[in-house]
Amino acid sequence: MSYQSILVALMIFGSIAVYAEIPVEKPVLEKAKTDVEKITGKLAEKTVENKDEKPEEGSAEEKKKSDELSDDESDNKSEKKRLSDEDLDPETKALQQKKRKLSIENTLRTERLKNENAELLARLQKLKWEKQEISEQLALEELKRERDSREETVAYEDRLEKLTRESTLEKEKVTKLANELDAKRIEWDLKTSRLNAEIKVLKVEKERDAYVDSKPVYLDNPLKDDNTLVISDRRIALNGPILRNTADYITTRINYYNNKDNSKPIFIVIDSSPGGSVMAGYRILKAMDGSKAPVYVVVKSYAASMAATMVTLAKKSFAYPNAVMLHHQISSTFFFTRLNLTQQKEHYEEMKKWWKRLAAPIAKKMGITTEEFIAKMYKQSSDGDWSEFASDAKKLNWVDHIVERIEETSLLTDPNMKKKIKKLPKRIRAEAMDEKNRPVVYLPRLSPKDMYFLYNPDRYYQLR
């Protein structure tokens, strides 16, 4: 049981003890009361009998006794009672004596009970005092707790106030640092913006420096008197083997420049081309022939086979003096290793038809027949490859004009600027090594009726 429970029990017990009556032996008291009532009843009966026998005497005597008692009741009570008792009969006297005896016994019994309960009363009194002491101790402890609680509250409030002040101070410090940081950030942003602006200006200036303060030159007659050829931005480059993609690239641009302005010349500029697909080359020739704007072909380094045919059959052609041009018969035996006689004959007939379509216009421009053209080829070399520098090719009407200088007026940006790497057509594979560890470029297969009109003496271009 806890300390608080014990204290509550003692307080309850003390309350009961204080307000409890002194225990009395009720059966004994009730018995004594009964005896007294019996004796009183008998005395009353006896008194009635005496009144009946001596009514006047009794009345006088009683009146006298009453008067005497009223006069000096406190002093003569015992004496009058004794005299009155002497007048009573013996039985009444005996009953009175017995009543007095019972009264005395009752008083004695009461006193005895008081004596017997004295110890209990003392204990009750002691418990009462202990209760008061415990109450005072509890009150004292409660006051101590209130004092301690008040002290803790005060300490807590002081600590809270201190922490609040410290927190406010730290917040102010953080706010100050944040403001300083914001100021620094603004300063850095301004500086960065200023530097970015300077960089942008430098970039713009550099980009501006990359552009020439001029425009392309468009001349109806691009060849000047000093043999300088002026090429505008209506320029189409042709380099490498002529394939289907090459024909798409060139013909699309011929059509575009015609739609834009069909009065200014278009330039197909060949740096170096060994020739290529007959069908692709023929598409380019027909686009050149059908163009409303004149299409001029320019050779800077080398044009052979189909490329040389395009130069010779152009409306006008131009070349550097040392540019090389090469004509030869169509030959495709290099590309086929397994043909029966019938297939070889059929293929031969196809080749003759294409050769007639391509060689006849060249021979006509040269002023000779096709057979004479072939004879001259094999007269120059045993393999029939007839090559000439452009200065000599002009005499053969392979090229129309020899130029000493070429002005590329379309080059208006710095060539050192970054440019996207030009990818090879998907059908052309990059240079690789063959089984004999020689560099080769594998060309795509052609359509069934097409053939390569390509100068390839070192087998650099091959088919898989």
Summary of the structure (lengths in Angstrom):
residues: 464
radius of gyration: 74.6
end to end distance: 107.6
largest distance: 210.4
contacts: 1241
relative contact order: 0.08
helix: 60%
strand: 13%
